[in-house]
Amino acid sequence: MPKALTITAGEFTFDARLETELAPKTSAAFLERMPFESRIVHVRWSGEGVWLPLGDMDFGVSYENHTSYPAPGQIILYPGGISETEILLAYGGVAFASKVGQLAGNHFITITSGLSTLHELGTSVLWNGAQPIRFTLA
């Protein structure tokens, strides 16, 4: 299974790796949808993060390698349930939550370059609104 990804978010580009050993089912489900394109908006309840609201999209996975506290540069997939399906990218402190309370998502991607610009991406989304995001195989 390929591990190297390129993420383009707004004007920023990051190298990343799929966490194929820690989250094999989530990684495989995401690879099936590559290239993956959406828009990121700033989180409402979780802190310093941006998210891709995905409504009722079904990745066909349950919890694996899940956390409520992703570190900056970690990307998690919430597979749906009590809230809509979503992908969240932490750029600072995050306590993953929704209007119904704390959630946990599968940590399946880790950004490996450009970490120094993550905060700039997050504040750009906060102040300038939704930005396009694209995940491709490197």
C-alpha positions as CSV (number, residue, x, y, z in Angstrom):
1,M,0.0,0.0,0.0
2,P,1.5,3.4,-0.9
3,K,2.4,5.6,2.0
4,A,3.5,9.0,0.6
5,L,1.0,11.7,-0.1
6,T,1.0,15.3,-1.2
7,I,-1.6,17.7,0.3
8,T,-2.3,21.0,-1.3
9,A,-4.5,23.2,1.0
10,G,-5.1,26.8,-0.2
11,E,-1.7,28.2,-1.1
12,F,0.2,25.6,1.1
13,T,1.7,22.3,0.1
14,F,2.6,19.5,2.5
15,D,4.2,16.1,2.3
16,A,2.5,13.4,4.3
17,R,2.4,9.7,5.0
18,L,-0.6,7.4,5.4
19,E,-0.5,5.5,8.7
20,T,-1.0,2.2,7.0
21,E,0.2,0.1,9.9
22,L,-1.7,2.0,12.6
23,A,-4.9,2.5,10.6
24,P,-4.9,0.0,7.7
25,K,-8.6,-0.1,7.0
26,T,-9.0,3.7,7.1
27,S,-5.9,4.2,4.9
28,A,-7.2,1.6,2.3
29,A,-10.6,3.2,2.2
30,F,-9.1,6.7,1.7
31,L,-6.8,5.4,-1.1
32,E,-9.8,4.1,-3.0
33,R,-11.0,7.7,-3.2
34,M,-7.8,9.2,-4.4
35,P,-7.3,11.9,-5.6
36,F,-9.5,13.3,-2.8
37,E,-10.7,16.9,-3.2
38,S,-12.8,19.0,-0.9
39,R,-12.8,22.3,0.9
40,I,-11.6,23.0,4.5
41,V,-13.4,25.3,6.9
42,H,-12.3,26.2,10.4
43,V,-13.6,24.0,13.2
44,R,-16.4,25.3,15.5
45,W,-15.8,23.4,18.8
46,S,-12.5,21.6,18.6
47,G,-9.9,24.4,18.9
48,E,-7.1,24.9,16.4
49,G,-8.1,22.8,13.5
50,V,-9.7,22.8,10.0
51,W,-12.1,20.2,8.8
52,L,-13.7,18.7,5.8
53,P,-17.4,18.2,6.4
54,L,-18.5,15.1,4.5
55,G,-22.1,14.7,5.5
56,D,-23.2,11.0,5.1
57,M,-20.2,9.8,3.1
58,D,-19.5,6.3,4.2
59,F,-15.9,5.1,4.2
60,G,-17.0,1.7,5.5
61,V,-14.7,1.8,8.5
62,S,-15.1,1.8,12.3
63,Y,-12.7,3.0,14.9
64,E,-9.0,2.2,14.6
65,N,-6.0,4.2,16.0
66,H,-8.6,6.8,17.2
67,T,-8.0,9.8,19.3
68,S,-9.8,12.9,20.5
69,Y,-6.6,14.9,20.8
70,P,-4.7,14.9,17.5
71,A,-1.3,16.6,17.5
72,P,-0.5,19.4,15.1
73,G,0.0,17.8,11.7
74,Q,-2.1,14.8,12.4
75,I,-5.2,14.1,10.3
76,I,-8.2,12.1,11.6
77,L,-11.3,10.7,10.0
78,Y,-14.5,10.5,12.0
79,P,-16.4,7.8,10.3
80,G,-19.8,9.1,11.2
81,G,-22.4,8.1,13.8
82,I,-23.6,10.7,16.3
83,S,-22.3,13.5,14.0
84,E,-21.6,13.7,10.3
85,T,-18.6,12.1,8.7
86,E,-15.6,14.4,8.6
87,I,-11.8,14.7,8.3
88,L,-10.0,17.0,10.7
89,L,-6.5,18.5,10.4
90,A,-5.0,19.8,13.6
91,Y,-2.8,22.8,13.3
92,G,-2.5,23.5,17.1
93,G,-4.3,22.3,20.2
94,V,-7.4,20.2,19.4
95,A,-10.0,18.5,21.6
96,F,-12.1,16.9,18.9
97,A,-15.8,17.6,19.5
98,S,-19.1,18.5,17.9
99,K,-22.3,20.1,19.1
100,V,-23.2,16.7,20.7
101,G,-19.9,16.5,22.7
102,Q,-16.5,14.8,22.5
103,L,-15.7,12.6,19.5
104,A,-12.8,10.4,18.4
105,G,-11.4,10.0,14.9
106,N,-9.0,7.6,13.3
107,H,-5.5,9.1,13.0
108,F,-4.6,7.9,9.5
109,I,-2.4,10.7,8.0
110,T,0.6,12.5,9.4
111,I,2.1,15.6,7.8
112,T,5.9,15.2,7.4
113,S,6.9,18.6,5.9
114,G,5.8,22.2,6.1
115,L,4.8,21.9,9.8
116,S,6.0,25.4,10.4
117,T,3.3,26.7,8.0
118,L,0.4,24.8,9.5
119,H,-0.6,27.6,11.9
120,E,-0.6,30.1,8.9
121,L,-2.9,27.7,7.0
122,G,-5.3,27.5,10.0
123,T,-5.4,31.3,10.6
124,S,-5.9,31.9,6.8
125,V,-8.9,29.6,6.9
126,L,-10.2,31.3,10.0
127,W,-10.0,34.8,8.6
128,N,-10.4,34.2,4.9
129,G,-12.9,31.4,4.8
130,A,-13.1,28.0,3.1
131,Q,-10.1,26.9,1.1
132,P,-9.7,24.0,-1.4
133,I,-7.8,20.9,-0.3
134,R,-6.5,18.1,-2.5
135,F,-4.8,14.8,-1.4
136,T,-2.7,13.0,-4.1
137,L,-0.2,10.2,-4.1
138,A,3.3,11.5,-4.1
